[in-house]
């Protein structure tokens, strides 16, 4: 009898990492950090995999409610005390009060989880200062990519100030992708990750800072907190669709590999662009393509383990709207939806049906096209007035009514042109360029005090 096993994306990722442990490509300690679990739990997963195969990765309680969950009444009582009389109690103190005075046998971990779900932090936290040790590299290519952007006068006085978006592999120091953008935006990281995924594959993890491009600034609603849902940015949604772990750095030093790359490129790449006479972003990207091979040949190192841990892209049927900004909209009674103050008209539904009050999905592709889909079926595609990578929540449709049937709900606010920023360099006789003279500084101070 043919028995089929269905695994989630997380379980498929665990299966791949456990297979790497079996083939001695990665240690258990590195695999535990990559999967986001403890070393002990990683050993537990490995034992189940060796005994039951892939079926051992499926939890036995899947689909069953937990028997140890707290009753809703107990949770409400804990929240009432945490937000009221015991608001300034730390987690352990509140746990003791619940057990001694209210006879509620709740663990400290449960109290902490309930308080954090509504945004209540434990007061009077004392943490011992700890030193930082240099983190070891990941052993194989594709396990971790560090991504960032650098704002610099890459073209010096020949052109506008640009942002360079790049990704570097943690194991080999190889720059796997880079491109120039007018500014740092989500579309630049989408294009970067799309290019990397098509050439070398999808990495297991991505290391980035806490910019709002990666971490959504929106606070979760009460319903989202109770459901355990965290708001995600557009890039966070993309990494979830690709099953890539997005790691947030707490300091620039934590992602020092790519920070040191900027120091190298702000010295070497600027000279390459100067020698090539690049004055526009298009010319800069052409020079960058040639320079990447030269840089990797000079600075890349061999990984501890051969091969690549990158995963292939999903099947062709799942790629259509993969690298797109995803939104949801509620259809109005007149079969219209709104996006960035534009009222977009949807086509009539077949068989006399109506889309009114229905929820539709919007996919804003990297070429600017906006596709409206309902129940996984594309209804209509709107084309932009200017083709190119979009900004988040920004769409300017074509004025041609035959291609786009839309009327602005209010006067359309066209984005103001960005001012061209020129690099201001100090003159040769600027005080910053002069050596410091203590005697002259003392004389200037005395003269200033003597003046009336």
Secondary structure, DSSP 8 states (H G I E B T S, - for coil): --------HHHHHHHHHHHHHHTTSS-HHHHHHHHTS-HHHHHHHHHHHHHHGGGGGS-TTTTS--TT---HHHHHHHHHHHHTTTTT--HHHHHHHHHHTS-----HHHHHHHHHHTT---SS--------------SEETS-EEEEEEEE-TTTTSS--EEEEEEEETTT--EEEEEEESS--HHHHHHHHHHHHHHT-B-SEEEE---TTTS------HHHHHHT-----HHHHHHHHTT-EEEE-SSGGGGHHHHHHHHHHHHHHHHHHHHHT--SHHHHHHHHHHHHHHHHHHH----SEEEE--B----GGG-TTTTEEEEEEE--TTSEEEETTEEEE----GGG---TT-EEEEEEETTS-EEEEETTEEEEEE-BSS-S---TT---B-S-TTT--EEESS-----------------TT-GGGS---HHHHHHHHHHHHH--
